[in-house]
Amino acid sequence: MVSRLAIPLLFGLIGTAILVWLGTWQMQRLEWKRGILNEIETRIDGPFEAIPPSSAVIPARDRYTPVALIGEIGEEELLVLVSQKRVGAGYRVISPYTLNDGRRVLLDRGVTPVDQRDADRSRAGETVEVQGNLHWPDDRTSSTPENDVGGNTWFARDIDRMSEVLGTEPLLVIARNMSPPDPSVTPLPVDTSGIPNDHLQYAITWYSLAAVWVIMTGAFIWRQRKGKEG
């Protein structure tokens, strides 16, 4: 009798151990990811710096760097189609921004509603102070359409291509605050909300499977014992 139950019992113990280990590994990954997100948030909210020269920029190092700028927003703009939870569709407004020293960079001013696509957002000749963060967004996936450059409908913020179209350095600043504020655009600052952290859900899934495995193993052994006794 014992020998008949030894194999399913061993199989159940091994399966449960593997599933519990996977759940525990996901919990460890959860703590690791939380640490990374905390570092990014600390970086985003750090002290403002002067924007570095393009030649000295290293995206992996300078991503999220807080910068403070003074200059003018150009009349041109590129519109990037976006969708916000609980808000709906809109366009990110990307404009050239000329600093007081003559440098031109890309400025992500924020979002405007789709029905305001053709509104006049020009602030030419107006000095605007900007506080924001350097960013190299990864908007493009395998399902992202190609940008309609001619029709000025972009589906991803391709920094190199945008800088070519607007004649700027390949540097993008995501505005956090603008002074004076931009009445036609709502800033959409950099944050960590778009960085996935699903490890807790994965851990719950593995632990739940471990519990199911234990129940199924127990039920199988119980039926075997009942059948033998009968």
N, C-alpha and C positions, 0 to 999 in steps of 0.2 A: 504493500500500500504506500509506504513512504517513498519507495523508489519511483512509483508512478507519479507522485506529486512533486518529486524533487526537480524535475526538468521544468514544468510550468512555473514552479516557485522561483527557481533560479532565473528563468527568463523574465519573470515579472520584476524581480529585484534589480536585474541589470537594466531593464528598460526604464524603471522608475529612477534609478541612479543617473542614467544618461539625461533624462528629461529634467530632473532637478538641477543637474550640472548646467544644462543649457539655460535654465531660468536664472540661476545664480550668475552665470557669465553675462547675461543681459543686464542684471542689476549692477554689475561692475561697470559695464559699458555705459549705463545710465549715469553713474557718478562721474565717469570720465567725460561724458558729453556735457553734463552740467558744469563741470570745471571749465571746459572750452567756452561754453556760452557765457559764463561769468567773466572770463578773460576778455571776450569780444565786447561785452557790455561795458566793462571798465575802460577798454580802449576807446569805444565810441564816445563815452562821456568824459574823456580825459581833457587836459588843458589844450586850448587852441594853439596851433602853430602856424607859421608862415608856410605857404604852399612850396614844396621843394621843386627844384629844376627837374624837368622831364628826364634828363640824362642820369639823374641820381636816384630815380624812383625804382623801387623793387616791389612789384605788386604784392607778393607774398608777405613782405614786411610792412608795407605802407597802407595796406587795406584798412579801412576804417579810421585812418588818421584824422583827427579833428583839425580843421583849418579855418582861419578867419581871413576874409578877402575884402578889398575895397576896389570898386571899379564900376563899369557900365555894362548893362545887358544889351546885346545886339538885337536888331530887329528880326533877324532870321530865327526860325524855330523848327525843330523836328518833333513830330508827334508819335509817341509810342503807345499803342493800344494796351491797356491794362484792365484788370478786373479786380475789384476790392470786395472782400467779404462784407455783407450787409450794406454795401454802398452801390455796387454794380460797376458797369463799364465806365471808363474815362480814358483820358490821354495824359501821359506824362509829357511835360513840355521841356524839351532840351534846347537851350539857347547858347550862343557863344557869349562869353563873358570876358571883357577886356579889363585886365588889372591896370592900376595906375602906372605900373612900370612898362606897360605895353604888351605884356604877355596875354595870349588868348587861350582860354580853356573852355571845356564844356561844363555847363551848369544845368543840373536837373532841378528845375524850379519847383516841381510838384505836379499835382494832378488837376486837370480841368474837366468838367463834365462833357460827355460826347456831344451834347447839343450846343456847346460853346466852342466847338472845333474852330469855327471861322471868326471867332471874336477877336477884337483888336487887343493884344496883350503887349504891345510895344511900350518899352520904357527907355527909348533912345534918348541919350543926352542926360539921363538922370543918374546921379551917383548913388549906388546901392551897396550897402555893407551886407556881406553874406557870412553866416556861420554855418558850417556843414562838415561833411566827411568825404574824404577820398574813397572811391569805391571802384571795383572792377566787377560789375554784376554778371552773373551767369544766368541770363534769361533764356538762352536757347536750349531746347531739347530736340529729340529726334522728330517730334511732331510740330515744332514751331515753323510756321510758314516763312518763306523768304521775305525780306523787307521790300516793300513797294516804295523804292526811293523816289521814283518819278511822281507818284501820287502822294508822297509824304505821309505814308502810313507804315510805321515801323512796328515790328512784333518782338524785337529784342534790341537791347541797348548795345549795339556793336560799336565799341568805342573807337576803334581804328577807322572804320568806315564813316562814322559820324564826324570824326575830326577832319577827315578828308572833305566831306561835304560842306562843313561850316568853316573850314580853314583855321582850325585850332590845334593846339597841342593835344596829344592823345591822353588827356587827363580829365576825369569826370569828378565833379564835386556834387554831392547830393545835398541840397539846401536843407538846413534845419530851421534857421531863422533868417529873415531878411528885413533890413531897415533902410528905408520905409518898407512896410509889408507889401506883398503883392496881392491886391484885392481880387484878381481874377484867377489865382492859382492857390491851391491848398498844398502846403509842403507835405511831402511824404518822406520823412527822415529815415536814415538807415537804422534798422533794429535787428533783433535776432528772431523775430516772429516767423520769418521765412526759412529758417534753418530747422530741418526736421529733427525731432528727438522722440522716436517711437519706441525706445528701449523698454520703457515700463510696460507698454502694451504687449511687446514680445515676451517679456518676463512672465506676465500674467498668463499668456497663452501657454508657455512651456510648463508652468506650475499647474495649470488646469489640466493639461494633458497628462502630467504625472499623477494627479489625483484620479483621473479617469482610468489610467493604466492600473493603479492599485486596486480600484474597485472592480475592474474587469478581471484582474488576476484572482482576486478574492472570490468573485462569483464563479469563475471557472473551477477553482479548487473546491469550493463548496459543492458544486454540482457533481464533481468527480467523487467526492466523499459520499454524497447522498446516493449516487448511483451504485457505488460499491456496497454500501450498507443495505441497499434495497435488494 
